[in-house]
Amino acid sequence: MNKLAFDDFPAFYTEDNRRNRGFNPVSKSFLETKFSVLLPADVVKDKHVLDLGSCYGAASYTGIEVQEIYAQQSQH
């Protein structure tokens, strides 16, 4: 079985506040399915990705967030 991005970075789904919403909650399987369709590996390999609605930060990223609370969280 291939290792997937969320295997190394579980905080993207374990700490995402959308995991608690009633409709379409965020989970590991939800994100893996969503991104395998929207951003297949052969399309994004060796590319830069602009995440509009980044919600959470990473070691290094460029993100645009319009919700103030998420912008603050992504800076920590």
Helices and strands as residue ranges (DSSP letters): H 5-8, H 11-14, G 17-20, H 28-38, H 41-44, E 51-52, E 63-64, H 68-74
